[in-house]
């Protein structure tokens, strides 16, 4: 019986880690990029400091 409990805790721990990694990746995608942005388009050259 204790062996089954250890496997259950291992699975729950792995799921918590996976959810943490996925949440962090989603946060990084939504965050605004910092630095200098250079755009070249039909209106010419546009430089923005973020």
mmCIF file of the N, C-alpha and C atoms, coordinates in Angstrom:
data_MODEL
# 
_entry.id   MODEL 
# 
loop_
_atom_site.group_PDB 
_atom_site.id 
_atom_site.type_symbol 
_atom_site.label_atom_id 
_atom_site.label_alt_id 
_atom_site.label_comp_id 
_atom_site.label_asym_id 
_atom_site.label_entity_id 
_atom_site.label_seq_id 
_atom_site.pdbx_PDB_ins_code 
_atom_site.Cartn_x 
_atom_site.Cartn_y 
_atom_site.Cartn_z 
_atom_site.occupancy 
_atom_site.B_iso_or_equiv 
_atom_site.pdbx_formal_charge 
_atom_site.auth_seq_id 
_atom_site.auth_comp_id 
_atom_site.auth_asym_id 
_atom_site.auth_atom_id 
_atom_site.pdbx_PDB_model_num 
ATOM 1   N N  . UNK A 1 1  ? 0.803  -1.212 0.000   1.00 0.00 ? 1  UNK A N  1 
ATOM 2   C CA . UNK A 1 1  ? 0.000  0.000  0.000   1.00 0.00 ? 1  UNK A CA 1 
ATOM 3   C C  . UNK A 1 1  ? 0.850  1.281  0.000   1.00 0.00 ? 1  UNK A C  1 
ATOM 4   N N  . UNK A 1 2  ? 1.927  1.353  0.801   1.00 0.00 ? 2  UNK A N  1 
ATOM 5   C CA . UNK A 1 2  ? 2.732  2.585  0.789   1.00 0.00 ? 2  UNK A CA 1 
ATOM 6   C C  . UNK A 1 2  ? 3.349  2.866  -0.578  1.00 0.00 ? 2  UNK A C  1 
ATOM 7   N N  . UNK A 1 3  ? 3.633  1.831  -1.357  1.00 0.00 ? 3  UNK A N  1 
ATOM 8   C CA . UNK A 1 3  ? 4.220  2.027  -2.676  1.00 0.00 ? 3  UNK A CA 1 
ATOM 9   C C  . UNK A 1 3  ? 3.247  2.767  -3.593  1.00 0.00 ? 3  UNK A C  1 
ATOM 10  N N  . UNK A 1 4  ? 1.956  2.422  -3.521  1.00 0.00 ? 4  UNK A N  1 
ATOM 11  C CA . UNK A 1 4  ? 0.948  3.093  -4.327  1.00 0.00 ? 4  UNK A CA 1 
ATOM 12  C C  . UNK A 1 4  ? 0.827  4.564  -3.935  1.00 0.00 ? 4  UNK A C  1 
ATOM 13  N N  . UNK A 1 5  ? 0.948  4.847  -2.654  1.00 0.00 ? 5  UNK A N  1 
ATOM 14  C CA . UNK A 1 5  ? 0.842  6.231  -2.180  1.00 0.00 ? 5  UNK A CA 1 
ATOM 15  C C  . UNK A 1 5  ? 2.019  7.061  -2.707  1.00 0.00 ? 5  UNK A C  1 
ATOM 16  N N  . UNK A 1 6  ? 3.215  6.473  -2.743  1.00 0.00 ? 6  UNK A N  1 
ATOM 17  C CA . UNK A 1 6  ? 4.382  7.184  -3.262  1.00 0.00 ? 6  UNK A CA 1 
ATOM 18  C C  . UNK A 1 6  ? 4.225  7.502  -4.748  1.00 0.00 ? 6  UNK A C  1 
ATOM 19  N N  . UNK A 1 7  ? 3.677  6.563  -5.493  1.00 0.00 ? 7  UNK A N  1 
ATOM 20  C CA . UNK A 1 7  ? 3.451  6.790  -6.920  1.00 0.00 ? 7  UNK A CA 1 
ATOM 21  C C  . UNK A 1 7  ? 2.428  7.906  -7.112  1.00 0.00 ? 7  UNK A C  1 
ATOM 22  N N  . UNK A 1 8  ? 1.391  7.931  -6.299  1.00 0.00 ? 8  UNK A N  1 
ATOM 23  C CA . UNK A 1 8  ? 0.381  8.984  -6.388  1.00 0.00 ? 8  UNK A CA 1 
ATOM 24  C C  . UNK A 1 8  ? 0.995  10.353 -6.103  1.00 0.00 ? 8  UNK A C  1 
ATOM 25  N N  . UNK A 1 9  ? 1.822  10.445 -5.070  1.00 0.00 ? 9  UNK A N  1 
ATOM 26  C CA . UNK A 1 9  ? 2.480  11.715 -4.760  1.00 0.00 ? 9  UNK A CA 1 
ATOM 27  C C  . UNK A 1 9  ? 3.422  12.134 -5.884  1.00 0.00 ? 9  UNK A C  1 
ATOM 28  N N  . UNK A 1 10 ? 4.088  11.176 -6.499  1.00 0.00 ? 10 UNK A N  1 
ATOM 29  C CA . UNK A 1 10 ? 4.982  11.472 -7.617  1.00 0.00 ? 10 UNK A CA 1 
ATOM 30  C C  . UNK A 1 10 ? 4.197  12.039 -8.801  1.00 0.00 ? 10 UNK A C  1 
ATOM 31  N N  . UNK A 1 11 ? 3.068  11.450 -9.109  1.00 0.00 ? 11 UNK A N  1 
ATOM 32  C CA . UNK A 1 11 ? 2.229  11.924 -10.214 1.00 0.00 ? 11 UNK A CA 1 
ATOM 33  C C  . UNK A 1 11 ? 1.702  13.324 -9.921  1.00 0.00 ? 11 UNK A C  1 
ATOM 34  N N  . UNK A 1 12 ? 1.216  13.556 -8.714  1.00 0.00 ? 12 UNK A N  1 
ATOM 35  C CA . UNK A 1 12 ? 0.702  14.881 -8.344  1.00 0.00 ? 12 UNK A CA 1 
ATOM 36  C C  . UNK A 1 12 ? 1.820  15.923 -8.407  1.00 0.00 ? 12 UNK A C  1 
ATOM 37  N N  . UNK A 1 13 ? 3.009  15.581 -7.924  1.00 0.00 ? 13 UNK A N  1 
ATOM 38  C CA . UNK A 1 13 ? 4.139  16.500 -7.991  1.00 0.00 ? 13 UNK A CA 1 
ATOM 39  C C  . UNK A 1 13 ? 4.521  16.834 -9.423  1.00 0.00 ? 13 UNK A C  1 
ATOM 40  N N  . UNK A 1 14 ? 4.526  15.833 -10.287 1.00 0.00 ? 14 UNK A N  1 
ATOM 41  C CA . UNK A 1 14 ? 4.855  16.063 -11.701 1.00 0.00 ? 14 UNK A CA 1 
ATOM 42  C C  . UNK A 1 14 ? 3.823  16.977 -12.355 1.00 0.00 ? 14 UNK A C  1 
ATOM 43  N N  . UNK A 1 15 ? 2.543  16.782 -12.030 1.00 0.00 ? 15 UNK A N  1 
ATOM 44  C CA . UNK A 1 15 ? 1.502  17.643 -12.586 1.00 0.00 ? 15 UNK A CA 1 
ATOM 45  C C  . UNK A 1 15 ? 1.652  19.084 -12.117 1.00 0.00 ? 15 UNK A C  1 
ATOM 46  N N  . UNK A 1 16 ? 2.015  19.287 -10.861 1.00 0.00 ? 16 UNK A N  1 
ATOM 47  C CA . UNK A 1 16 ? 2.223  20.638 -10.338 1.00 0.00 ? 16 UNK A CA 1 
ATOM 48  C C  . UNK A 1 16 ? 3.383  21.320 -11.077 1.00 0.00 ? 16 UNK A C  1 
ATOM 49  N N  . UNK A 1 17 ? 4.459  20.578 -11.307 1.00 0.00 ? 17 UNK A N  1 
ATOM 50  C CA . UNK A 1 17 ? 5.605  21.142 -12.029 1.00 0.00 ? 17 UNK A CA 1 
ATOM 51  C C  . UNK A 1 17 ? 5.219  21.488 -13.466 1.00 0.00 ? 17 UNK A C  1 
ATOM 52  N N  . UNK A 1 18 ? 4.493  20.613 -14.133 1.00 0.00 ? 18 UNK A N  1 
ATOM 53  C CA . UNK A 1 18 ? 4.073  20.866 -15.517 1.00 0.00 ? 18 UNK A CA 1 
ATOM 54  C C  . UNK A 1 18 ? 3.175  22.093 -15.582 1.00 0.00 ? 18 UNK A C  1 
ATOM 55  N N  . UNK A 1 19 ? 2.232  22.215 -14.662 1.00 0.00 ? 19 UNK A N  1 
ATOM 56  C CA . UNK A 1 19 ? 1.356  23.392 -14.653 1.00 0.00 ? 19 UNK A CA 1 
ATOM 57  C C  . UNK A 1 19 ? 2.147  24.673 -14.398 1.00 0.00 ? 19 UNK A C  1 
ATOM 58  N N  . UNK A 1 20 ? 3.145  24.605 -13.545 1.00 0.00 ? 20 UNK A N  1 
ATOM 59  C CA . UNK A 1 20 ? 3.985  25.776 -13.293 1.00 0.00 ? 20 UNK A CA 1 
ATOM 60  C C  . UNK A 1 20 ? 4.753  26.199 -14.533 1.00 0.00 ? 20 UNK A C  1 
ATOM 61  N N  . UNK A 1 21 ? 5.314  25.249 -15.246 1.00 0.00 ? 21 UNK A N  1 
ATOM 62  C CA . UNK A 1 21 ? 6.072  25.562 -16.463 1.00 0.00 ? 21 UNK A CA 1 
ATOM 63  C C  . UNK A 1 21 ? 5.158  26.143 -17.534 1.00 0.00 ? 21 UNK A C  1 
ATOM 64  N N  . UNK A 1 22 ? 3.993  25.558 -17.715 1.00 0.00 ? 22 UNK A N  1 
ATOM 65  C CA . UNK A 1 22 ? 3.042  26.058 -18.718 1.00 0.00 ? 22 UNK A CA 1 
ATOM 66  C C  . UNK A 1 22 ? 2.583  27.472 -18.357 1.00 0.00 ? 22 UNK A C  1 
ATOM 67  N N  . UNK A 1 23 ? 2.290  27.715 -17.094 1.00 0.00 ? 23 UNK A N  1 
ATOM 68  C CA . UNK A 1 23 ? 1.880  29.050 -16.665 1.00 0.00 ? 23 UNK A CA 1 
ATOM 69  C C  . UNK A 1 23 ? 2.968  30.084 -16.884 1.00 0.00 ? 23 UNK A C  1 
ATOM 70  N N  . UNK A 1 24 ? 4.217  29.726 -16.589 1.00 0.00 ? 24 UNK A N  1 
ATOM 71  C CA . UNK A 1 24 ? 5.328  30.650 -16.793 1.00 0.00 ? 24 UNK A CA 1 
ATOM 72  C C  . UNK A 1 24 ? 5.508  30.960 -18.279 1.00 0.00 ? 24 UNK A C  1 
ATOM 73  N N  . UNK A 1 25 ? 5.401  29.955 -19.131 1.00 0.00 ? 25 UNK A N  1 
ATOM 74  C CA . UNK A 1 25 ? 5.534  30.181 -20.575 1.00 0.00 ? 25 UNK A CA 1 
ATOM 75  C C  . UNK A 1 25 ? 4.427  31.076 -21.104 1.00 0.00 ? 25 UNK A C  1 
ATOM 76  N N  . UNK A 1 26 ? 3.210  30.887 -20.642 1.00 0.00 ? 26 UNK A N  1 
ATOM 77  C CA . UNK A 1 26 ? 2.112  31.756 -21.064 1.00 0.00 ? 26 UNK A CA 1 
ATOM 78  C C  . UNK A 1 26 ? 2.333  33.185 -20.594 1.00 0.00 ? 26 UNK A C  1 
ATOM 79  N N  . UNK A 1 27 ? 2.848  33.359 -19.388 1.00 0.00 ? 27 UNK A N  1 
ATOM 80  C CA . UNK A 1 27 ? 3.155  34.691 -18.872 1.00 0.00 ? 27 UNK A CA 1 
ATOM 81  C C  . UNK A 1 27 ? 4.219  35.375 -19.727 1.00 0.00 ? 27 UNK A C  1 
ATOM 82  N N  . UNK A 1 28 ? 5.248  34.645 -20.123 1.00 0.00 ? 28 UNK A N  1 
ATOM 83  C CA . UNK A 1 28 ? 6.312  35.230 -20.938 1.00 0.00 ? 28 UNK A CA 1 
ATOM 84  C C  . UNK A 1 28 ? 5.804  35.632 -22.322 1.00 0.00 ? 28 UNK A C  1 
ATOM 85  N N  . UNK A 1 29 ? 4.865  34.886 -22.879 1.00 0.00 ? 29 UNK A N  1 
ATOM 86  C CA . UNK A 1 29 ? 4.311  35.226 -24.191 1.00 0.00 ? 29 UNK A CA 1 
ATOM 87  C C  . UNK A 1 29 ? 3.488  36.507 -24.131 1.00 0.00 ? 29 UNK A C  1 
ATOM 88  N N  . UNK A 1 30 ? 2.748  36.726 -23.055 1.00 0.00 ? 30 UNK A N  1 
ATOM 89  C CA . UNK A 1 30 ? 1.873  37.887 -22.945 1.00 0.00 ? 30 UNK A CA 1 
ATOM 90  C C  . UNK A 1 30 ? 2.629  39.158 -22.577 1.00 0.00 ? 30 UNK A C  1 
ATOM 91  N N  . UNK A 1 31 ? 3.832  39.009 -21.991 1.00 0.00 ? 31 UNK A N  1 
ATOM 92  C CA . UNK A 1 31 ? 4.602  40.160 -21.540 1.00 0.00 ? 31 UNK A CA 1 
ATOM 93  C C  . UNK A 1 31 ? 5.097  40.968 -22.736 1.00 0.00 ? 31 UNK A C  1 
ATOM 94  N N  . UNK A 1 32 ? 5.060  42.285 -22.594 1.00 0.00 ? 32 UNK A N  1 
ATOM 95  C CA . UNK A 1 32 ? 5.542  43.170 -23.653 1.00 0.00 ? 32 UNK A CA 1 
ATOM 96  C C  . UNK A 1 32 ? 7.058  43.039 -23.789 1.00 0.00 ? 32 UNK A C  1 
ATOM 97  N N  . UNK A 1 33 ? 7.546  42.980 -24.998 1.00 0.00 ? 33 UNK A N  1 
ATOM 98  C CA . UNK A 1 33 ? 8.995  42.928 -25.176 1.00 0.00 ? 33 UNK A CA 1 
ATOM 99  C C  . UNK A 1 33 ? 9.630  44.272 -24.796 1.00 0.00 ? 33 UNK A C  1 
ATOM 100 N N  . UNK A 1 34 ? 10.843 44.223 -24.264 1.00 0.00 ? 34 UNK A N  1 
ATOM 101 C CA . UNK A 1 34 ? 11.545 45.436 -23.890 1.00 0.00 ? 34 UNK A CA 1 
ATOM 102 C C  . UNK A 1 34 ? 12.694 45.669 -24.856 1.00 0.00 ? 34 UNK A C  1 
ATOM 103 N N  . UNK A 1 35 ? 13.029 46.935 -25.050 1.00 0.00 ? 35 UNK A N  1 
ATOM 104 C CA . UNK A 1 35 ? 14.164 47.263 -25.894 1.00 0.00 ? 35 UNK A CA 1 
ATOM 105 C C  . UNK A 1 35 ? 13.759 48.167 -27.036 1.00 0.00 ? 35 UNK A C  1 
ATOM 106 N N  . UNK A 1 36 ? 14.476 48.076 -28.112 1.00 0.00 ? 36 UNK A N  1 
ATOM 107 C CA . UNK A 1 36 ? 14.284 48.922 -29.282 1.00 0.00 ? 36 UNK A CA 1 
ATOM 108 C C  . UNK A 1 36 ? 13.578 48.114 -30.364 1.00 0.00 ? 36 UNK A C  1 
ATOM 109 N N  . UNK A 1 37 ? 12.558 48.745 -30.980 1.00 0.00 ? 37 UNK A N  1 
ATOM 110 C CA . UNK A 1 37 ? 11.825 48.071 -32.053 1.00 0.00 ? 37 UNK A CA 1 
ATOM 111 C C  . UNK A 1 37 ? 11.949 48.921 -33.313 1.00 0.00 ? 37 UNK A C  1 
ATOM 112 N N  . UNK A 1 38 ? 12.376 48.299 -34.400 1.00 0.00 ? 38 UNK A N  1 
ATOM 113 C CA . UNK A 1 38 ? 12.552 48.989 -35.674 1.00 0.00 ? 38 UNK A CA 1 
ATOM 114 C C  . UNK A 1 38 ? 11.610 48.353 -36.683 1.00 0.00 ? 38 UNK A C  1 
ATOM 115 N N  . UNK A 1 39 ? 10.741 49.181 -37.281 1.00 0.00 ? 39 UNK A N  1 
ATOM 116 C CA . UNK A 1 39 ? 9.790  48.705 -38.285 1.00 0.00 ? 39 UNK A CA 1 
ATOM 117 C C  . UNK A 1 39 ? 10.043 49.428 -39.601 1.00 0.00 ? 39 UNK A C  1 
ATOM 118 N N  . UNK A 1 40 ? 10.052 48.662 -40.686 1.00 0.00 ? 40 UNK A N  1 
ATOM 119 C CA . UNK A 1 40 ? 10.162 49.238 -42.027 1.00 0.00 ? 40 UNK A CA 1 
ATOM 120 C C  . UNK A 1 40 ? 8.889  48.867 -42.757 1.00 0.00 ? 40 UNK A C  1 
ATOM 121 N N  . UNK A 1 41 ? 8.148  49.880 -43.190 1.00 0.00 ? 41 UNK A N  1 
ATOM 122 C CA . UNK A 1 41 ? 6.885  49.631 -43.862 1.00 0.00 ? 41 UNK A CA 1 
ATOM 123 C C  . UNK A 1 41 ? 6.647  50.645 -44.955 1.00 0.00 ? 41 UNK A C  1 
ATOM 124 N N  . UNK A 1 42 ? 5.419  50.680 -45.450 1.00 0.00 ? 42 UNK A N  1 
ATOM 125 C CA . UNK A 1 42 ? 5.104  51.616 -46.544 1.00 0.00 ? 42 UNK A CA 1 
ATOM 126 C C  . UNK A 1 42 ? 5.239  53.084 -46.122 1.00 0.00 ? 42 UNK A C  1 
ATOM 127 N N  . UNK A 1 43 ? 5.136  53.372 -44.840 1.00 0.00 ? 43 UNK A N  1 
ATOM 128 C CA . UNK A 1 43 ? 5.261  54.749 -44.366 1.00 0.00 ? 43 UNK A CA 1 
ATOM 129 C C  . UNK A 1 43 ? 6.706  55.121 -44.078 1.00 0.00 ? 43 UNK A C  1 
ATOM 130 N N  . UNK A 1 44 ? 7.634  54.214 -44.274 1.00 0.00 ? 44 UNK A N  1 
ATOM 131 C CA . UNK A 1 44 ? 9.035  54.498 -44.045 1.00 0.00 ? 44 UNK A CA 1 
ATOM 132 C C  . UNK A 1 44 ? 9.568  53.769 -42.826 1.00 0.00 ? 44 UNK A C  1 
ATOM 133 N N  . UNK A 1 45 ? 10.647 54.304 -42.257 1.00 0.00 ? 45 UNK A N  1 
ATOM 134 C CA . UNK A 1 45 ? 11.329 53.701 -41.126 1.00 0.00 ? 45 UNK A CA 1 
ATOM 135 C C  . UNK A 1 45 ? 10.733 54.253 -39.830 1.00 0.00 ? 45 UNK A C  1 
ATOM 136 N N  . UNK A 1 46 ? 10.435 53.359 -38.907 1.00 0.00 ? 46 UNK A N  1 
ATOM 137 C CA . UNK A 1 46 ? 9.841  53.761 -37.622 1.00 0.00 ? 46 UNK A CA 1 
ATOM 138 C C  . UNK A 1 46 ? 10.625 53.074 -36.513 1.00 0.00 ? 46 UNK A C  1 
ATOM 139 N N  . UNK A 1 47 ? 11.145 53.883 -35.570 1.00 0.00 ? 47 UNK A N  1 
ATOM 140 C CA . UNK A 1 47 ? 11.942 53.369 -34.444 1.00 0.00 ? 47 UNK A CA 1 
ATOM 141 C C  . UNK A 1 47 ? 11.214 53.704 -33.152 1.00 0.00 ? 47 UNK A C  1 
ATOM 142 N N  . UNK A 1 48 ? 10.966 52.694 -32.333 1.00 0.00 ? 48 UNK A N  1 
ATOM 143 C CA . UNK A 1 48 ? 10.275 52.888 -31.046 1.00 0.00 ? 48 UNK A CA 1 
ATOM 144 C C  . UNK A 1 48 ? 11.135 52.340 -29.930 1.00 0.00 ? 48 UNK A C  1 
ATOM 145 N N  . UNK A 1 49 ? 11.196 53.066 -28.829 1.00 0.00 ? 49 UNK A N  1 
ATOM 146 C CA . UNK A 1 49 ? 11.887 52.603 -27.631 1.00 0.00 ? 49 UNK A CA 1 
ATOM 147 C C  . UNK A 1 49 ? 10.839 52.050 -26.687 1.00 0.00 ? 49 UNK A C  1 
ATOM 148 N N  . UNK A 1 50 ? 10.924 50.775 -26.357 1.00 0.00 ? 50 UNK A N  1 
ATOM 149 C CA . UNK A 1 50 ? 9.926  50.134 -25.491 1.00 0.00 ? 50 UNK A CA 1 
ATOM 150 C C  . UNK A 1 50 ? 10.423 50.089 -24.082 1.00 0.00 ? 50 UNK A C  1 
# 
